Amino acid sequence: MRWPPLVPGVFIRRLNRFAVEVAVGGEAVPAHLPNSGRLRELLVPGYRVWVAPRSGPRRTPFDLQLVELPGGVLVSADARLPNRLFLESWAEGKLPEFAGFNRLTPEPRLDGGRLDFRLDGPSGTAYVEVKSITLVEAGTGLFPDAPTTRGRRHIESLTAAASRGLGAFAVFVIQRPDAARFAPNDAVDPEFGRLLRDAARRGVGVRAYRCTVTLAEIRIEGPVPVCLNPD
């Protein structure tokens, strides 16, 4: 996925859950933050950021797209993108694990709720929930970065689907290039980790992918190992 034209800036502070203040061209301006996570490792005063101008009648003139870490690593801050990245990679045949499915339905209903995708094809039917990761510690991509009741509910729905003989996958998209593996963030949400491990034992596939991120584009690079057993 290619970025829209990006403008450099400097992060100043977080205003609320979905808004930040950045310096662009020496002027402090608000920007939309498309991510409700804590993002404490990214939203650091003085860090360089890249924002995209917004058109039309909007409350903020920019979207915060990228944070540049010390050392130059670029991290996508947009939690909306992993679904699109998964869809693009699947449509281009770049996800071998899902090659047996040739039809995709977004936001299917399941047990009174919704998941991200339903896949159908020669391999049968499978439900997929995609999660965004921006937190990496010691080379490990961690999810979540804050307790997530919604995330736990999604894992429970996938487990229920697997118990009926349906395909079920939890997919974690790490929106940065410096992760060597994925693990549940037990220090932040131990119940999510417990549910994910139980889901894997009951037949839910757990997949994680690392992204290549540049100032021109972001794309899924390939899979990384999933580490579900605590050290």
Steps between C-alpha positions, in 0.01 A plus 500: 500500500643834399477797734332825401738799484665528842622809686771482770434627849597464864280341765404734784230330710189285499183704535250218547436144388486588130687830471857619537686826462794517261727773373481539122704773338571647842129530588316287757197336339258221600503169315264204502647189666342191338592275791346469848794308647733641763792534254730617777806377313403708194339819630814651648548879492768589249462190282478565129162416348347496154148628448261495204291810420124439531253642250145617557336630817700326772574595859872444448704589189722189513505125566797366695634216284858422602728541798875492444687340789858587597713311250257560216250213542161604361186379678147534365269648764181430304306212657259497204761372256560134599163390359582668171852356498366149564241541224755628248750224576230232483368634168853501358557139606777591743357314800554128429317401819179636348547376142209257534246783522387696196211708637511760775214665689582795729346539846301175512260442786575219741313426824349847517830678441728573207848391398719655234472248216337179389691296244344231282644266241626147438640494854154567645397798711721694737456806719787744542561772756789738429681695774745789472834498683726802546675394823831314464725417796830316461400392150158367604178649368252513788121520505317668661663817631198560728237265649250412228154370582411516130808301404416228752148478361635454148726215609205333673298528177781339301524218755125440468531486121784248521296284739237468225753377249538833322834655417602779737807723495636776722733709285742753651651760266813665640512844339876538521802312361699426816304210653645149487205325668155551654374427852193596702569784742434317826637786709220726375209260447564150637140394430543574130812285499318217676212514252735508201692195623176316567374595153816360340457173689141479376590544134520875439789586272720780634704683236725806521648709221765771496472804274745688286447871564648784294398858427349373174303195612416238759454133415503162667852362466444148631423283801683499832496222761214493750619443858209401722690328781618741771874491572 
